[in-house]
């Protein structure tokens, strides 16, 4: 059995948790399944499966091997049809990471459209505040908000996100509404930092050319966007967030926009993907789709300072 066939058999065993059922589904004798796994474990120098009297379970190495096998097998299927590509032929796993607000308000509600057009694509969505390692963690693409620091990957700029200043109605009831920059030292800020212990710059505003910072009291410092939002809703202070992701709470009256003439600098939005000579068609199709649905919510790069 060649290595690709053995990998396909391993994937089937892992998904069915059974040597017997996997072999039967592919029309092979059970002994072939056991031998194929033994050969793979010998070739790659790692134990891939743990087998008990009741079930077959992947080891941590087996889980990593399984994910890479699925990607490789999908790429091989794609290679066989790359010159006769139609939407229906796109298949395989698509793993991407993006901010939770964008996922919640824009991407997930429209994701059924993409999956109806590409029913054989399997989606894995990650929403985390930490900056994932695109290559090491096996992501096909990452939607990144903010300044880019990783020069080892390719970036596709999409535009920028307008930033707004918000408080809750409860905050206004307790402390009043801030109406000028001079009043800020008498108000409270919710600080956001990527690492607790780091110092925030304070309240930021952009004059069209450069950023300015005003030091002001912070009741609480957080390192998570959900907590940042929750603190504001609880009346703990002012937050500075992208308008996208806050629209529903603004419309529902849970958040109130303040200091409209003093927004922070718009945040650049980019799609990142690894250096690959041939980008899989499923990844390219998804990135093009993301670009299309996000465009109405972003400020074009050329208009950023306009």
N, C-alpha and C positions, 0 to 999 in steps of 0.2 A: 504494500500500500504506500503510495507516495505521500509526501508530507502534507500537501494541501488536503488530500482526502482524509488523512488522519486528523487534521485540525477540524475539518467539517464534522467528523465523527465525534471528536472530543466536545465540540460545541453542543451537539445533539445530546450527548450523555449528560453534560452539565445542566442543560435546560430540562431534561426529563428526569434527572436524578436516578437514572437506571441504565446499566449497561445493556440489559436485555431489551428494553423498549427502544433504546436508541438503535441497536443493531437491527431489530425488526423493522423499524421505520425506514431504514436504508436498504433493507433486503440483504443483510449480512449475517453471518453466523456470530453468535455471542462471543466466541473465542477471538474473533477478529477485533472486537471492541476492546477486550482486555489487552491484547497484544499491541494495538495501536497506541493506547495510553502508556503502556510500558515503554514503548519506543520513544514517544514524545518526552517522557520524563527522563529517559536516558540521554536523549539528544540535548535537552535544555538544562539538564542538571538540577531539576527541582521536582518535588512531589506536587502533583497537580490535583489529585483527588484522594479523599479519605473514604474508604468503603467499610460499612458495617453490615450486619445481617439485615438491617431495616432499610438503609438508604445509602446513597452516594452523595457526598458533599465536597464542594471545592475547598481547597486550602486557600490561604491568602495569596500565595503565588499562583494557584489555579485560577482565582478570580481575575487577577491581572492578566494572565495568559488568555483567559476566555474573552476579555474585553478587546485585547489586541487581535485575537483570532477573528472576532466578528468584523472588526474594521478591515482587516486584510482580505477576508473572504468577500466582503461587500465591494471592496476596491477591485477585486478580480472579476466579479460579476459585471461591474461597471466598465472595466477594460474590454470585456468581450462585446459590449454593446456601444462603445463610445462613438462609433461612426454612424449609429442609427438611433441616436438618443431621442427619446420622447419623454414627456412628463411622467408617463406611467412606468418607465424603466428605472427611475431613481429609487434606490433602495439602500438600506443599511442604517447604522446608528448615527445620530447627529447629536453631539454633546456641545452645549454652549452655556455661557455664564453671562448674566446681566444684572443690573440693579433691580431690586424688588419692585420699586415703584413703576418702572417702565414695564416690567413683566406683568404686574397686576392690572395696570390701566390700559396698556396698549397691546402688548404682544399676546398674552394668553387669550383675551377675548377674540382675537382674530386668528389664533393658531389653527382652529378647525378648518379655515379656508385653505391654509397651506397643506394640511394633512389630507384634505379631500382631493387636492390636486396631486399629491404624492403619497398615496396610501401605504406604500411599502417602506417609507422612512420611519424609523423609530427615534423619538426625541427624548433626550435627557437634558433637563433644565436645571441649572444651578443659580441660586440667588444668594449671594453672600457679600458681606462688607469687606472681607479680606481680598487682597489682590491675588487671584489664583495664578499658578504657574501653568501657562497655556500648554507648553510642550510636555512638561513632566507629568501633569495630571491628565493628559490626553484629551484636551478640549479642541474641538474643531475651530471654534471662533469664540471671541469674547467681546462683549459690548462694554467699552470702558468709558466712564465719565471722569473728566479731569485731565491734568497734564500727564503726558506719557513719559515713562522712564525706561521701559524695556526696549532697547534698540535692536534686539535680536529677532524681533518678529516684524511682520508687515502690518502697517496701519492704513486703514481706509478712513479718512476724515468724513464725517457725515454732516456736521454742523455744530451748533452750540445750543445749550439749554439756558434760557433766561432764568435768573434767580430772583426770588421774592422774599420779603421779610414778613413773618407771620407771628401772631399771638393767638391765644384762645379768647373767647368772650369772657371767660372767668378771670383771665389775667387783666383784661381791661376793667372789669368790675372792681378788682382788688387794687390795681396800681394806676389805672388810667391808660389812655392810648398815647404812645410816644408820637409826637408830631414834628420834632426837629432833632437834629444831631446834638444840639446843646442839651437836650433833655436826657440823653442816653445814660449819663453817669448815675441818674436817679432811677434807672430801670434795671431789669435783670436779664441776663443772657443765658441760654442753655448752650454750653460749650460742647463742641464735637471734636474729638481727636482720634486719630487712628490707633494710637497707643496710649493707654492711661499713664499719666505721669508727665506726658508731653504738655507743653504750654500752648494754649490757643492764642491766636493773634487778636482776638476780640471781635467787635463788630466791624465788618468789612463793607466798604462801598467803593464803587468804581466811577470815576469822573469822566470816562470816555477815553482817557489816556493812561491812567495808572490807578492802582489800588491804594486806598487809605484804610487805616485801622484805628478804631477808637476803643480804648481800654474801658471796660465796664464790668460791674459785678456779675459773677456767674454763680447761681445757686447750686448747679449740678453740672458735672462733666461726664459725657458718655462716649462710647466707642462703637455704637451700633445705630444704624439709621432708624430702626423701629423704635428703639428707646428714645432717640432724639425727638421723633415725632410724638411719642407718648408723653414725654415731659412737657412739650408745648401744650398738648391737649389738657394736661393736668394743671395748667396755669403757672408753670415754673419759670417761664421766661420766653424771650424772643428766639426764634430759629430762622435760619436763612437756608432755604431749600429751593430746588428746581420747581417751577410752576407745574411741570409735568410730574405727576405723582401726587399732587396736592389739590387738583381741580375738584374732585368729588367732595372733599372736606370743605373747600371754600364755598362751593355751591350749596352744601348742606348747612353752612353756618357754623361748622365746628372749628374752623380757622378763620381768622380775619387778617387780610393783608394790610400792613402798615408801612409808613415811610416809603411810599411808592417812588419818590424822586431819588431814593438813595439805594438802589439795588447793588448787590455784589457783582463782580465781573462774571459774565456768562461763562459757563463751563463747557469746554470742548467735548464732543462725543465722537468716538472712533470705534470702528470694528477692527479687531486684531486677529490675525491668523498666522500660522507658522510658515516659514519659508518652505514651500513645496513647489517643485517644478510643474507638477500637474495637480492643481487643486481639484479634489473630487467634485463631480458635478452636483451632488446633493448639497455640498457645503456652499458652492457658488450660488446655487439656486436659492438657498436659504438666506444668504447674505444679501442678495439682490432683493428678495422679498422684504427683509428687515429694513433695508434702505428705503424702499418704497413706502412702507406703512409708517415709518418714523418721520419722514420728510415734512409732513404738515405740522409737526410738533416742534421742529427745530428751526433755529435761525440759520439761514445759509451762511457759510463762512465768509463770503464776500460782503455780507451785510452786517457783520458783527459790530463794526464801529459806525455803521451808517445811521 
